Amino acid sequence: MKRHILIAGLVWMSASVVVSAQTTQPSAEAKLVAELYGKRIADVRSSVKPDDDVVLAREILLAAADSVNPTGLRYLLAMEALKLSAHVGSEEAAKLADESLELADQLKPLKPVEKCRYKVEIATRRHDFARRKRVPSNDRVPLAENMVGAEIALAKALMQDRQIKQAGTVLSAARSKAVKYKLRDQLESVKAATKALQALVVRLARIRVLESRLKRALKGNDAETVRMSRQNLALIYLLDEGDIPKSGSYISGTGHKYESSTLAATAFLKDPQKIPAPDACNEAVKSLLRTARSARNEQARIRIATTAMNLCLALQTGKLTGLVATKTRLLLVEAEKLAGAGPDDRFIRLLKTNYKGLDGKIEVLNLKEKLVRVSYDFSRRKQLSDWRAGRGTWTVSRKKGVVIATPAEDSWASLTNRLRFRADKPLLVTFRVRGQRSLAGMIVFQFRNTPRRRSHTLYCKLGAREYYGNNISYLYDGGDRVWSDKRFNVVRNTTYRFRLAWNGKGTFTWSVNGKVLCKHKSLYAKDRLPYTSLFLRLETSRKPAGFDDVMIKGVILEDPDKRFEMSDRKPRREP
């Protein structure tokens, strides 16, 4: 009989929750789940085949995803699918478990600690499964990264719940794994989380001291000590934690400059109908924004700014006119920016969701046009997740701050960026590269944004080695060499700054170190540009090379999987 180990979310339940669950009568939805799937779940758990769990979990998840079913029933089905798939550890099972967890969280939001524990369990089982299958240690690095990342997130959630001892234990385990697999990025994150934990311990100790001092002062009728103790407690909760209601319970009567706005925000948070008069509300928002800028950490800043933003939104539901309406609107824009909830921030979050995670630095230059600038300085290994490696190996050297390409023997190494841009809009690419020969960058055209179709490239190579021994630089447009020059070669220990500029109308310009090497009218069919996507690929041949400071500026495709549809006319043959 297969031995099941309870997932972490169940193991770490408190005794009171377990007793409550035992004494509570099952709901009608729970009875229905037991009636429909109870016997099959029991049979699967007694089976020696782990695939049985995955098959049944997939079936239950499909039922949970059906919006026709009641929400409560869907939540219970999603949780059953999670419990069946989380312990298996295979790639398919881990994917099912993640989907089940996200669906359950959407239907009935889980507590952050509970959700993070499930994620740790899924990531750990996935890693352990690969180890049992004797997957090489180097190939298990991405799985170890996911596992450590999940543990760091759990530690942060535990810190929010003031579970200091458990947070320390989780961070210690994460540190050991990061050291074992040489995960430098994760190790830095563990160190940062440990520092935050230490700061929390100090802060809690200070709170205890101030509370004791306040208690003694109240007993001794020491008004000034009472006022200062209350003020200091209020500022800790406000500036260190962003906990406005808690701060409001202490700040009243202290005369501090934050008192009025904190009390107004506290009243609003307790009862959203308690909105101050328009002028007073705007003044309270202004003060909250000053407070947010003075916050001692990002979390506190976001929490305070979010409250200010919600106050503005609530005020706008009334009939505002004139300067008051203008002032509220301007304050809302500032609050959204501080809270990371402005239009640009929402667009970036949408991109990260649609592209299944992005780790480059994204700047929105024109939201209406969807014009963005994405940068990679390769200071963190995780930035490579925005790229797909072709032949050869690509590794990030954090010491040098570059990504190093090592071609396969007598071959090449290529690295393709996952971002997709519009071909009928300008695209600018810049990057630095150093190597011995054959340093290349290319812009790839994908008709209809369909990966299966044959692609067209503008292929720039500096210092290529020809078969007859001469070095040469050239530009290929599709399969045609449209420019070449033997005067431009690669010199050792020299850094080259590539600039690839596409104007969106058919003209391409290639520059190196500020000098234009060629300007070319592309052979790609101009009428296909509105139905074509672009992406960047880096390449080097035969000898290692280092790439750095990659920047891509263009109109990004919001959904990388969306296909362009042409008109009813028969399309021309692909170039």
N, C-alpha and C positions, 0 to 999 in steps of 0.2 A: 504494500500500500504506500502511496506517495506521501511523504512527510511534508506538511505545509508549515511554513513559519509565518506567523502573523505579521502583516505589514506594519511599518513603524507607526503609522497613524493610529493603529489599534493598540499596539504594545504600550504606547506612552499615554494612554487615556488615564485620567485621574480616577480614583476609586469611586468618587461620588457619581461620576458620569456612568460608570459601569453598573452601580447599584440602581441608578435611575432607569437605565435601559432595561434592567431585569424586571423592575416593578411596573414599567409602563406597558400598557396593552398595545399590541401591534395595530397599526392603522389599517384601514380598508385597502389602501394601496399596497402596504407590506404583505397583507394576506393574499392579494392578487398575484404579487410577484412570487410568493411561495407556492401558490397553486399552479402557476404557469411554468415556473422554472425550478422549483425546489428540488424535485426528484432528479432532474438532469444535472443540477449543480452538485448534488450529493454524489451522483454517479461519476461525474468528471473528477471530483476531488479524490475519489477512491481509485481512479485510473492511474496507471503507470506512465501514460503517454501525455507529455506536456502539451502536445498539439491539440488535445481535446479541449483544454482550457481556452486556448486561443480561438478555436472554432466557435465555441459557445459564447465567448466574450464578444466576438464580432457580431454574432446574431443578436445578442442582447443590446449591444450598442446601437445597432440599426433601429431596434424598437425604441430605444431611448431618444434617438435623433428625430423620430417622427413627431412633428409638431401637433399632429391630431390628438395624440395622447395627452392626458392631464399632466400638468407640470410636476406635481408630487410623484406621480408614477414614473415619469421620465427620470427624475432625480434618483429614485431608488434603483432603477434599471442601470443608470450610468454608474452608480456606485458598485453594483454587482459586477458589471463588466470590468471595473477597475480592480476589484478584489481578485477576479479570476485571472487577469492578465499581468498584474503588477509583479507577481513573484516569479514568473517564467524566465524572463531575462533575455529572450531572443529579440532580434531587431523588430520583428513584426509585433511581438507581444508588447515591447516597450512603446511602440508607436500607438498601439491600441490603448494602452494604459494612459498615455499622455492625453489622447483624444477624449477618453472617458473622464479623466480628471477635469479637463477644461470644460466639458459639457456640464458635468455636475456642478462646477463652480459658477457657471453662467445661470443655471436653473435655480440654485440656492447657494449664494456665496458662502464659501468655507472660511473658517478663521485662518488668518495668514499662517500661523504655526502649523495647523493641521494640513493645509495644502502643501507647505514646504516639506513636511515630513513624508508625505506621499511622494513628492518629487525626489527626495533623497533615496527612498526605497526603490523607486523605478530605476534611477541612475545606477545605484549600487548593484542591483540584480543584473542590469545590463552588462556592467563591467565584469562581474563575477562569472557570468555565463560565458563571456568571451575568453576569460582566463581558463575556465574549465575546458573550453574547446581548443586550448593551446594556441590562441591567437598571439603572435609575437608581441613583446612588450611595446615596441615602437608603434605598432598598429593599434594598441590599446590607449594611446595617449589622448585622442579625442574623447574617448569614453571616460577616462580619468578626469579630464577637464570638466565634463558635464557633471560628474560626481562631486568634484570639489566645489564647483559653482553652486550646485544645489545645497551643499552643506553650508556654504557662506551665507546664502539666502536664508536658510533655516536659522543660523546663528543670529542674524539681524532681526528676524521675526521674534525669536526668543528674547532678545534684548528689549524689544518693544513691550513684551509681556513681563519684563523684569525677572525673567528666569535666568539669573546671572550664572549660576553654577552649570546649568545645562548648556548655555551658550558657550562657556569656556571649554566644556568637554567636546562639543561639536567642532569648535575652531581648532582644538588640539588635533583632532582626527583629520581635519582638512589640511592642516599644516604638514602632517606626516605624509599624506598622499602627494601633496604638491612637491615636497622634497624628494620623495621616491621617484616620481616621474619627471622631475626637473621642470616643473610648470612655473616658470618665473612670473608670468602675469598673475596667475592665481595666488602665488606666494605673496606678491605685493598686495593683493586684495585681502588675503588673510591677515597680513600685518596691519592694514588699515582698519579692518574690522576689530582686530585685537586692541588696537589703540582706542577705537571708539568704545569698546567694552570697558577698558581701563578708565576712560573718562566718565563713563556711566557709573562705575563703582565709586569714583571720587564724588560725583555729583550726588548720588544717593546718600553717601556718608555726610555730605554737607547739608543736605535736606534734613537728615536726622538731627544734626547738631542744631540747626536753626529752629526746628520744631520743638526741641527740648528747651532752647532758650526762650522761645515764645511762650511755652507752657509755664516756665518759671516767672517770666515777666508778667503774665496775666495773673498769676497767683499773688505776686508782690505788688500789683498795681503800678508797674513801671511803664508809663504811657509811651515814653520815647523809645525804649527797647522794644516794646510791642510793635510800634510803628515801623521801626527799622527791620525787625525780624520779618514782619509781614511783607514789607517791600522787597527784601532780599529773596524771600521765598517766591513771591510773585514774578520777579525778574528771572529766576532760575527756570520756572515752569514756562515762562513766555519766550525768553531768548534762547534757551538751551533745548527746549522740547516743543515749542510752538503749541503748548496746551493752553489755549485761551480760557476755557471754563475754569480750569484749576488755578490759573493765574488770577482770574477774576475773583475767586473765593478769598484771595489774600490781599489784593491791591486796593480794595475799597478803603477809603479814609487815609491813605498814605500820602496823598497830595503829589504823587509822581506824575510826570508829564504823560505817561502812557495810561493813566488811570481812566480817564473819560472814554477813550476809544476801546480799551479792553472791556470795560463794563458794558458798553453798547454792543460790542461783538458777542460778549457772553450772553446777554439777553436775547440777541438774535439767534444764536446757536441753540438756545434752550427752546425758543419759540420763534420760528421763522416769520410769524406775523408781526413781531415787534421790530418794525423798521423805523428808525428815527426820521424826523422831518427831513426833507431833501437837503437843505443846507447843512444841517447837523450831521446827516449821514455822510455827505461828501467830506466834511471835516474829519469824521471818524475814519473814513477810508484813507484819507491822506495820512493820518497819524499811523494807521495800521501799516501802510506801505513804508513809512519811515522805520517802523518797528521791524518789518520784514528785512529791510536792508541792514539793520543792526543785528539781526539774528546771528548766533554763533555757529550755526551749521546749516547745511542745505535743507535738511528735513524740517527744521523749525521755520526757515524762510518760506518753504513751500506751503506749510500748513497755515501760516499767518496770511500770506498773500492769497491763498485760496479762499479764506474767510472774507478778505476784502473784496475779492472778485464776486463772491456770492452775494455780498451786500449790495454791490453795484447792480447786479442782475435783478435782485429783488426790487431795488428802487426803480429800475427801468420798467417794471410791470405797471407802475402808476403813470399818470399823465404828466410827463415832464416837458417843459418848453423853455426856450430861450437859453440863457447862459448856464442855468442849472443842468439842463439836458446835455449841453456840450461838455460841461465839466465832468458829469458822470460818465459820459462816453470815453473821454480821455483818461480818466482814472481807471476805467475798466480795462483799457488797452494796456496800461502800465501794470495793473494787477495780474492780468493774464501772462504778461511777459515774466514777471517775477515768479509766478506759480508754475511756469512751464506749461501753460495751458492755452497759449495764443494760437492763432490760425497756423503759423509756421510750425509750432511744436506739434500740433495735431497732424499736420501733413507729414512731418518726419516720422511720427509714430505709425501713420498709415503705411508709409514706405517700408518701415522695418517689419511690419506685419505681413505685407504682401510679398516682400522679398525673403521672408522667413529669417529675419535678423540681418542687421547691417552694423559693421563696427568701424567704418571709416567716419571721419568728421564730416557731417552734412550741414551745409548752410543753404538756406532758402533765399535766393536773390530776388525772385519775382514769383510770388505765389500764384498769381493769376495765370502766368505763362508756364508755371511749373519748372521754372529755371532754377537749377541748383548747382552748387559747387561741392564736390566730394574730394576730400584730401586723405592721403595715407602717408604718414611719416614712419611707419613700421617700428614705432617705439614699443609696440605690444604685439606679441605673436598672434593674438586673436584677430588682428586685422586681415590675416590671410584667409579668414573664413568668408570674406567678400570676393574671393578669387577661386578659380578652379585650375589646378595644376595639370598640365599636359605631360609631355615627356620630361625626363630629368627630375631633379629634386629641388624644392624651394624651401629655404629655412630663413627664419628671421634672426638676425644677430642684434640683440638688444644693446650690446656693448657698442656696436658701430651704428646702430639705428638704420639698418638697411635690410632688404630681403635679398638673399644670395641664391643665385641660380647655378646649379651644377648639372650640365648637360649629360645625357647618357653617352657612353663611349662612341666617338665618331658620329655624334648625332646632335640634337638640339634640346633645349628646355623651353617650354612655353607656359605662360600664366595668363588666364583669361578672367577679366572682371565680370561679375554677375550683373552689374547694372546695365539697363537698356535705355537708350536715348532715341529721340526722333531724328530721322535722317533729313527731314525737310526743314530743320532748324540748325543754327550754327552749333558746332561742337569744338571745344578747345581742350587739348590734352598737353600737359607738360610733365616731364619727369627727368630725374638725374640718373645717370648710369656710368659705371666704370668697369672696364674689362679689357681683354686683350684683342678681341676681334668680334666681328659679326654681332653688333649690338642693334637690336631691331625693335620697332614698335609698329603696330598696325591697327587700322580702324576697319572693323568687319561689318559688312552690310548684310542684314538678314531680311530678305523679302518676306513680307507679311508677318514678320517676327515669328517665323516658324523654324525651329531648330533643325528639323529634318531636311529642309531645303538646302541645296548647294549654296554656299555663301560667296560673296564677292569681297575682295579685300583691297585696301590701299596699304601696301607693304613697304615700309621704309627700313633699309638696312645700311648701317654704317660700317665700313671696313670689312666687307665680305671677302672670303678667299675663293678665287676662281680656280677651276681645275688646272689651269696652266700656270698657277703660282702667283699671279698678280692680285693685289688687293684692290677693291673697288667698292664704291657706294652706289646704291641704286634705289629706284622706286618702281614697284610693280603695281599696275592697275589691273585687277583681275589676273589674267594669265599673261599679260603683256608688259614687257619692260619698257617704260615710257621715259625714263631718265636714268643716266648713269654718269659717273665721273671718277676717274682714277686719282684725282688730286685730293680727295677727301678720304683719309684713312684713320684708323684708331691708333693712338699713341699710348703706350703703357703709362699707368699712374696718372692718367688724365681723366677728369670728370667731364662728361658731356651732358649738356642741357638740351633735351629734345623738346621741340614744340610742334605739335601736329594740329593744324587749324583747318576745319571744314566749315564752309560758309553756308551750308544748307541749300545751296543752289547749284552745286556741281563743281565748285572750285576748291582745290586742296593745296595747302602751303606747308612745306616742311622746312623747319629752321633748326639749326644746331648752334648752340652758344651765341645766339643773337644774329647769326648769319643765315639768310635765306638760301637754302640749297636749290630748291626748285618750287615752282608754282605751276600747277597742272589742272587742266580741265578734265574731270573724270569721265571715263567711258561708261560709267553706270547710267542706265536709262533714267533721264530726268523725270519722266512721268511716273516712275515707280517710287520716287522719294517719299511722297506722303504715306506710302504703304510699307515703308522699310524702317527697321530699327538699326541702331548702331551700338557697337560695344568695343572695348579696348582689349588688345592682347599684347603682352610683352614677350620678347623672345631673345635668346642668344644661342650661338652654335659653338660646339667643340670645347670652348674654354669657359670657366666660371666667370660670372659677372655679378655686380651688385647694383640693384635698383633702389631708388629712394625718392621721397617727396613727389609722389604721383598725385597729380591734380586733374580732375575731369570736370569740365563745366559745360552744361548743356540742358536741354529740355528733357526731363526724365519721363519714362513711361511709368505711370502710377502702378500698373499691374504688369509684371514681366511676362505673364502667361497669356495675356490678351493677344489675339491674332487680328491683324488688319484685314478688313474686308474691302475688296475692290468693287467697282461698279459692275453692272451686268455684262459689259463688253468682255470679249475674250482677251485675257491678258497676253502681253507679248512674251516671247521666249525669254527666259532668264539669261542675264549676261554671264 
